[in-house]
Amino acid sequence: MVISASIVRGCALSFGLLCAAQVSADTFTAASPDQRNRIEVTLTDKGLTYAVSRNGKAVITPSSLGLTLQNRPPFGTSIGAGGFTLVDQKTTSGADQFTLPVGKVKSVNARYNQTEFTYRAASGDVKTLKLIVRAYDDGVALRYVIPKQDGVGAFDLQDEMTAFNFAADYDCWGLNQGRFENSFEGEHDAIKASQMRVFHLFQAPVVCDTGDAAFAIAESGLKAYPGAYYTALSDASYGVKVVLTPRKDNDPGARFNTRAARIDATNGFETPWRVIMLGDQPGNLIDSNLINALGEPSVVKDTSWIKPGLSAWDWWNGNDFPLPAPHNANGQKSGMNTATYKAYTDFAAELGLEYILIDEGWSVGSTVEPNAAADITKPKPEMDMAEIIAYAKSKGVGVWIWLQWQQLDNQMDEALATYERWGIKGIKVDFLNRNDQEIMDYYQRLLTKTAQHKLMVDLHGAFPPAGLTRTYPHYMTQEGVLGAENNKWSRRITAHHNIMLAYTRGLLGPMDYTQGGFRHATPAEFPAKQSFINPYVMTTRGAALAMYVVYESPFGMVSDSPPAYRKADGTWEDGVDFIKAVPASWDETRFVAGEIGQSVIIARRSGKDWYIGAMTDDQAREVTVPLGFLGDGAYGAKLWQDGATISTLNVTDSKVDKAGSVTLKLAANGGAVVKISPAGKKK
């Protein structure tokens, strides 16, 4: 079965003007409102292709489109490979306009021009196919739609034909997982397009620099469909193609004819968006809201209970610290017990943190593996959950709890109702480690039901963000990032890696990196100091603070044990005052400067205050930050910069305005932060 489509070329859609000019019999173009990004769609007798350009220069050359069905010999038959005729074309201009209760920005107004093509075949199972293409100022996107039609119900999808042919041997960066089932954690390494191989499985995003522009390949609007990986083209030309994760219910012995999705098109069906984020340089992609703009609108009407905030946390430090009075009565030691979490609550309240997170081990039968004997509605005897929650509430602190995903699945309705009754604010669900179609059902059920019970969510072992945080705004953050926890057992969390995250994984949405490591060691010292309990980091105090600005996470960790944030004399450690001040959610985000893998400077606004975070690799740098993003008037700036040692800071104040700048001195593996407030406002 084959569905083919026409290419769009030469039709510029801009500023609300509907244009359907046809340059040739089978080619049309949709252009972004600013006219810089263009996507061409072409139908030939061999099938449907598309191409993308920016500023008149090719980024993606003609690339295949289509869907491959299972059990259509030989080795499947494709929708989009030929035999279809263009029967209708509609062009529109619009904007994705919405507000977010939490995230990198408060309001989104993403203008686009869209062309919808309808193709029809004389024969085959699917006789009508639609292709929708959109051009935004910060990228382009396309999706397949199978409209409701007679004779089309359920069918099996083997894979997509969607490819991204590169115009040259681009410099790229990608995380090659090499297997479908994993924790979605790893390094985003530099790789030339010519070095990509068919056995690679890159997760989103694949970021490339053409020399004239930068782009990132990703997906959004993921629902009842498998997640995508990206592998090299089989003909060894430059580029990648989509590979869909197979379903878990495939025959274990099958090698070629596996099923990626069971599609129910009885009432029509649409795939996720295939997204190409575009900018002049890699850093410009940080400003993009395209992934959220292409996500489905929010299904949560009342969002008043969704509250961003930072959280004290136990697992990073291993619950190994002296309990202060009165929680150490009768020789009580720290651990998974009521007294310890009262101590965390006091610490959170003193810092003004919104939450504490109780990680693995609090419930009966709690393990990191599936356990049919577990009961996640019953705390262990040493954990008086009612007392902990009541105590935290009296201090103005909310409580989150950890769960293993299969144990939660076994008791989902009962457990979520129980947590709502207890007064739990959110749940961290761990070890999903999949993005196949079946796990998508779990995501939808979990996020739908947690919204009903007013429980916020943090997912670990989660696939890269694909717009779900717009649909379910209580989905506060997620892992799917090689974060600070790996300092406990590896040397992988380098300053270079941390900076790469801003230009790669951080493009897609919030990440639970687990900031707040306040025990510092140089890379040379680190092997001797490395510890699973109360671990060290290979970056400076300035870098530790900068992560709270550079990384997006509306539910963020203050990961070290409470004593790590105090000096020997009991006063606060350098930088704690910044943690007390920094928000967890933002009204506006701006990339300021930096080079991928070397340095990054990001400015974010909350209300009238601006925060700047700067990080560098193993090279010390002095950077000048222009302040043109400020409004009119005078401002006061407070600067926290790397000090005489890796664990100290130089703190200064200055007066600034939008015509000026601030200069930051970053130590090797270091960073700096700035808080800028209108003059006269207390910093």
N, C-alpha and C positions, 0 to 999 in steps of 0.2 A: 504494500500500500504506500502511495507516495502523495504528499501534498507539496505543491510548489507555490512560490510567491514571487511577486514583482519587486524589483529594487527601486528604492526611492532616490531620486537624484534631481538636483537643481531647483528644488522647491524650498524657498526660504520662508520659514514661519516666524514672524517676529511681532512683538508688542501688540498681540491680540489680533493681528491681521491673519486671516485664513488664506493660505496659498497652496495650491495644488498643481503648480506648473510642472509639466512633464517635459524633460529634456529629450528623452528618447522613448521608444515604445514600451520599455520595460524598466526604466530607472527613474527614481524620485529621490529627493533629499529633504530631510527635516533639519532646520538650523536652530540653534539656541537663541533665546531672546537677544543676547548681545552679539549674535552672528559669528561667534568665534568657534563654536563646536558644531560639526555637521555629521550626520549619520545618513549614509546612502543605503538603500535597499534595492536589490536587483533580482529579477526572476529570469532565469535562462531555461533552456530545455533540459539542463542537467540539475536544476534545483535553485534554491533560494540562497542568496548571499547578502552580506552587508559590509560596509566599510566606514571608517571613522577618520575624520581629520580635525585638526585644530589650527586656526590661523592659516588655513589653506594648505597645510602640510600634512601628509598622510601619517596617521598613528597606527591604525589597524587597516590593513589592505583587505580586498575582498575575501570574506571568510564564510564558511558554510553555516547554514542554519537547518534545523529540523529535529525531529524526534524519531528514535528507532524503537519499533515495537518488537516484543518478544514473540517467538514461535511463528515468524513469517519467513519461510525458507527462501534463499539460503542465508543463514545467520541474521535474520531479521529484515524487515522492510521499513523504509523510512517515510515519515510524514515530512514533506518539504523537499524531497529529493527529485521531484519532477512530476509532470502530469497534471498540474493545477493551473488554473487560469485566474487572473485577477478580475474580480467581478464588482468590487466596490472599494472606495478609498474615502476616508473621512479625515479631515485635518482640523485640529482645534488648538487653541492656546488656553492655558490655564495656570493655576498656581496651587501648590500644596501649602495651605496656610493652616497652622495649628500652633497651640501652645503646649509646652511640656511642664509637668509639675516638678520634674527633676531632670538634670542632664547638663550638657555642655552649653546650651543656649536656652533661653526662656521661650522665644517665639521664632517660628520658622515661616518664611515666605519664599518658597522655592518655585520660581516661574519656569514654565516649560512650554515647548511646542510639541504637539503630538500628532502622529499620523497612524491611523488604524487601517490596515489592509485586510480585505476579505478575499480568500481564494477558494475556488471550488474545483473539485475533480469529477470527472464523468463516471469513475468507478472507484472501488476501494471501500474499506470499512468506514473511514472518516472522509466525508465528502466536502466538508467545510472547515477551513482553518483560518484563524485570524492571527495576524502579527501586529503587535503594538510597539511602536518605537517612540521614545521621548528624547528630546534634547534640552538639557538644562545648561545654565551658565557654568556649572561645575561638573558637568559630565553628561553621559548619555546612558540610556537603558532600553532594553527590549524584553518582551515576554511573548510566549505563545498562548493563544486562547482557543480552546475547542468549544464552540458554542453548542447549546442544546440542539440536537438534530435527530431525526428518525433513525433508528437502527444502531445508535451509538449509546452503549451503556458502560459496562466495565471492560477494561482491557489492561494488559500488562505492558509496562514500559521497560525497555531494556537499557536505554541510555539516551543522551542527547547528541546531536551532531554539532552543537554550538562550538565554534572555534574562534580564536583570536589570533589572526595571522599578523605578525609584526612586519613593519616596513623595512627594518634593518636589524642588525645584531645589537639590540639594546642592552644597556646595563640594567640589570634587574636585581630584586631582592625578594627572597621567598623562604618560607618554612616548608621544607620537604619532609612530610611525615612518613612516606614510604609504605604506609598501611592505612586501612580504612578505620580500624578501631584503635583509638588512642586518646590521650588526655588533652590534645590540641595545645600542647606546650612545646616550645622549642625556640631555637635561634632563627632569626630571619637573615639568612646569609646572602652576601653578594654573589650573583651568578650571571654570567653572560647568557643571552638567549641561546647562543650556539652550544652552551653546555647543558641545556635542559634535555632530559631523556624521557623516553616513553615509560620507564619504570618509576619515574618520580611521581609523587602525589603531593602537590603543593596545596596547602590550605589558603583560604582567603586571608588577607589580600596578597595578590602578586603585584608588586610595585615595580615600575620601570621608568627610566629616564631616556627620552629620545634625543636629548641634546637641545631640542626646541621646546619640549613640553614634558610633563610627567603624568603618568596615569596609574591607576590601581584597579585591578580586576576583582570584583566581589559579587555578592548577591544580596537581594532583599526581598521582603514579602514572602518568606519561606513559611509554608503552612503544611498541608498534607502531601509532602513531597520530600524526597531525600535531599540531604545537603550535598554540595558540590566540592570536588577537588579539581585540580588542574594539572594536566600532564602534557608533555611535549607532543608535537604533531608527528604522526607516524611517518611522514615523508621526509623528516629531518629538516624541513624548512623552519624558519624562525617563528615561534609562537607557541601557544598552548591551546588545549581544548578542554571542555567540561567533561569530567568523569563523575557520574552519579554513584553514590554509595549503595552497594547492593543491599537488599532486604536480608534480614537474619533468617528468614524461613526458606531461603534457597536450598536446593539439594547440596549438601556439603561436597559432593563429588563433582559438581558442575564447574566447568572452567570458562566456557565461552557464552553459553546461552542463559546467563543469570538474569534475574528480574530485579530492577531497581525500584519499581513502584507498581502498585496496583491502583489504577486510576478509575474512579467512578465519574464518568462524564454524562450520567443520566440527565443532570440539570446543568450541564456545561462544566468546564474546568479551565483553570488558568495556572500556568507555571509561575515560579518565582521570577523576579526581574533579574536579568543578567546585566550587571552594572559595570560601567567604565568611568571611574572618577577621573576628572581632568583638571590640570592646573599648569601654570608656567614652570613650576619647580616642585620637587617633592613636598616641601613644607607647606605649600598652598593647599594641599589636599587635607591638611589638618583642619582647615576652616570649614570644610564641606559638611553639609547636613544631608547629603544625598541618600545615605543609607536609611535614615529615619524618614525622610520625605517619601521614599518608595515603600515604606512599611504600611501595613494596613492601619486605618485610623483606630484610635483608642476605643476599646469596648468597655472601659471603666468610666461610668458617668460621674460618680462622686470620688474625687481624688484628694479630699481634705485630709484623709488619714495617711497619705503617702508623704513621709517626712524624711528628707535627707539628713545625714549626720555621720560623724565619726564614732568609732566604737573601740573600747578596750577589748582585748582578745587574749585568750589563754594559750592556744596551741603553739604559737610561734616560740614562746619562752618556756613551754613545758610545765607551766604551773610550779616553777621552782623559785620561790622567793620567800623571805621571812614575813610571816603575817604580822601586821601591826596590831596594837591594842585597839579595841577590845577583842578583835577577832582571833587572837592567839591564846585566849583563855584555856586553861587546863592543858597547855602544851600543844594545842591544835596546830598541825602542820598544813602547809598549802597543798592543794590537790583538788580532786573532783569532790568537793564538799561544800556545804552551805556557807561556812565561814569564809572560804576563799572568794566566793562570788559576791559576798557582801564587801570584801576588801576591794575587789575590782569596781564595785559600784561606787564606793567612796572615792576611789581614784578617778573614775569617770566624772563624777559630780564635781570634784575639785578642779578638773581641767575644763569643765563645761562640755564634755562629750555627751552625745545624745544617747549612746547605747553601750551595752556590754554584749558580747557574743560568747555563749557557752558551746564549746566545740565537742568533738566526739567523746563519748564515754558517760554521758549523763543519764541515759535511760537503760532500762532492763534489757540485757542482751545486746547492747549497742556494740557494733563492730563496723569495720570498714567494708566488710563483705556481706553478701546476702545472708540472712539468718532468719529462718522461719520461726525460731523460738523467741525472737526479739519482740518486745512490746514497747513501742515508742509513745504510748500514752501513760506509761508508768515510770517515774523517776526512780533511780536507785535509792535505797534507804538513806544514804548519807547526803542525798540532794533533796532538801526540802524546797521544792520548786515554788510552792505557794509563798513560803517565807521569803525566798529570794526575790520573787516578782513584787511582792508587797513592799519589801525594803527598797528595791530599786525605784518603784513608783514614788515612794515618799521622798526620794532624793531627786526626782525629775529625770530618771534614767529609764530607758526602755530595754527590754530583754529580747535577744534573738537566740535561737537554738539550732544546732547542727543535726542533720539527718542523712542516713544513707538512702539512696533513691529507691532501691527495691524494697527496703523495709518500709519506707513511706508508701510505696505503691500498694503494699499488702494491707495497709490500714488507712488509706488516704482520707476517706470521708470521716471516719471516727477521729483520726488524729487531728485534722484541721479544725474540726468543731471543738475538740478538746483544747487546742492551743488558743483559739479565740476566747473560749470561756476562761482560761487561765489569765489572759491578758498579754500573751506573747505578741511582740510587734512584727517579727519576721522570722523566716527560716532559711538556713543555708543548706542546700541539698547537694550532695557530693557524689562523685565517681560515676557520672553518667557515661562519659567517655565514648559517645557514639553520635552519629548524625544521620542514621538511616531513617527510612520512612516510618518504621514502627516507633522509634523514640520520639518522632514528631508528635505522635498521638499523645505520648506522655507529657510532653511540653505543653500542649494545648489544654489537656485535662488539668494539669497542675496549676498552670497560670490562670485558667478560668476559675477553678475552685478556690485558690488562694485569694483571688479578688473578692469572691463571694464572702469569704471569712475575714476580709480586711487584714491579710497577712502579706507583708513585703517579702521579696524573694531574692536570694543570691544563689546562683547555680555554679557548681564547680565541676570540672571535667566537661565543660560546656563548649559546643562548637562556636566558631567566631560569630559575633553579632550579625544579625541579618534583618534588622528592623523590628524585632519583637518588642523592644523597649518602648516603641511608640504605641503599639497595639495594647501592650500590658504595662502601663507606666509604673506599676508596683514592682516590676522586674528591675530591681535597682542596679544590680551589677552582676558580674560573672567572672569566672576564671577564664580558661582557654588562653592562658598567658603563662610563660615561664617566669614566675615571679620570685619574690624575695625568700619564700620558703625553701627554695633550692640552695640557699646559703648554708643550710643545715647539713647538707651531704655532698655538695659539689662546689666547683669553682667557676660555674658557668655564668653567674650573675655579675658580669663585669660592667663597668661604666659604659663601654661601647654597646653592649646588649641593651642596657637600660635606655640609652638614647634611641637605638633602633626601634624600640617599641613605640615611641612617639610617632614615627614615620610609617609604621606598618600596622601592627595589631591595633594601636590606638586610634587609627582612622575610622574604625568600624563601630565603636561604641564603648561603653564602660568596661573597665577591667579591674578585677580584684587582685591587684599586684601584692597587696599586703605591705603597705608602707610603714614607716615608723621605727626601723632598726636604728637604735642609738648606741650600739656597741660597734666601734669602727676599727678597722685594721687596714693597713696598706696591703696591696696585692702580695708584696713580699712577705709580710707578717702573717697573712691570712692562714696559710696551711698549719702553722703552729697553734693558732688560736681557734681554728674552726671547731664548732661544737654543735651537737644536736639540741642541747638545752641552752637557753640564753645565747643564741648564736650571734656571730659577728657579720658585718657587711664590709665589702671592699670599696666603699665609697665614703665621702666625707659627710659631716653634719650638714653642710650647705646643700649637698645633693639630697640628703634625707628630707629636708624641708621642701626642696624644689619639686619632689615627686607629688606632693599634695596639690600642686598647681599644674604640672605637666601632664599628669595622668588623670583621666576622668573616672570618677567612681562616686556616685551619690551615697553609697554606703561604704565608707573607707575605714581601714584599720589603723589603730595606734597599737602596733604589734608587740612591742617589747614589754617586759615585766615592769610593774610600777616603779621599783627602785632604779631602773635604768634612766628614768627621767628626773632623778634628783642627784645633786652633788652630795659629797660626804657630809657637808654641814647642814643638809636638809633643804637647801634652797633648790629652785628649779634649775635643771641643766640648760645650757645654751640652746635656744630654739624652741623651748616649750611654749614661750609666749606666742610664737607664731602659730603653733598647733592649736592653741586656744582661740586664735583669731580666724584661722582660715576656714572658709565655707566648704561644704561638700557638694554644692550644686551652684550653677552659674547662669547668669543672664546673657552673657556674650563671651565669645572666644575669638582670639586673634593669634595667628602665627606671626611672630615678629622677625625672627632671623634664625639662621643655623644651616648646617650642612648635614645631610643624612649620614648617620653613623659617627659624626664628629661632635656636634653640639646642637642644642635646641633651646630656643627662647620662646615662651608662650605667655601671652597676657590674657587674663580672664577677669570679667567684671561681675560683681555681685552688688546690686543696688547702685550706689554712687562710688563704691570703692573698686579699685583695680588691684589685681595681684599679678606679679610677674614671677615666673619660674624659669631658671636658667640652669642647664646641665652641660658638662663637657666630658670628653673621653679621657684617656690617660695623658692628655696634653693640657697643661695649664694655659688659660686664655684670659685676656682682658677684652671685654666686649662692651660696646657702646649701644645702648638701647634707646632709639628715638621714641618719643612719647606723643606722637601725633594722634594716637587713639583717644587721648584725653579730651574732655570738653573744655569750654572756655573757663577762664578764671584761674585762681591760684590753688595749688595743692601742696600738701605735706607728704613727704615720702619717708618711709622707714626701710632701711636696707639691712639685711642679714647676709653677710658674706663669709666665705671660708676664712678661718682665723689662723693663729700661729701653729695649731696642731689640727689633725683631721677631726678632732672631737670638739673644737671650739669655733666660735664665730666672732667676727667684728660687726658690731651693730652701730649704725649711724643714722642720723636724721638729716633731711635736706628739704629745701623748698623747690618745687618744680612747676612747670606748666607745659602745655602741649607743643610749644615751640622748642622746648629743650630736650634733654636726654639724661639718662643716668649711666654711669660707667661701673661695670661689675668686674671684679677680679675673681676668677674661678681657679681654684687649685686643681692639680691633676686629679682626675676621678671625682671632681667636686661640683659645686653648684652655688647658687645664691637665690634669694627671694626678695621681693620688694612688695610692700603694701603702700598704695597711694590713695589718699583720702582728700576730699575737699578741705581747703584751709579752714582752720577753726574747729574741725571735727576731731575728736579724740582718736588717736591712732591705736 
